[in-house]
Amino acid sequence: MDFKAKATELVEKIKNDPALLAQFREDPVAVVEKLVGVDLPEEQLRQAAELVKAKIDLDKASNLLGGLFGKK
């Protein structure tokens, strides 16, 4: 499984759904497991959840910094 491509897909789904984002903030592994739809080992789910979380946080920081400088 290409985790980077799947993480990018998951990021978009999670970011565009406020309820899903709230669930992800509470239990990222469970949300990733539900969205992936494939039975993966716990370690792979944790890695995927961390990758998605990092991407969401990076996008949020980028938007905040862009707002400071008048860019989005």
Phi, psi and omega in degrees: 000133178277096185297323182296314179294318180293321178297319178298318178296316180295321179303314181297317179298314184291316181296329184271003181229100184304323179293318179294321177298318178297317178297319180298319179297327181280317184212079185300323182296317180296320180293315179298317179300317180295317184285326181293319177073014179233139179285108180245157174299149182307319181297319178293322177296318178297318179297316179296318179297319179294321178296316179295315180299316179299319180293318179297315180295322179295317178297320179296315179297319179298317178295320179295316179293321177298322177296326178294327183255013176077018180238153174223000000 
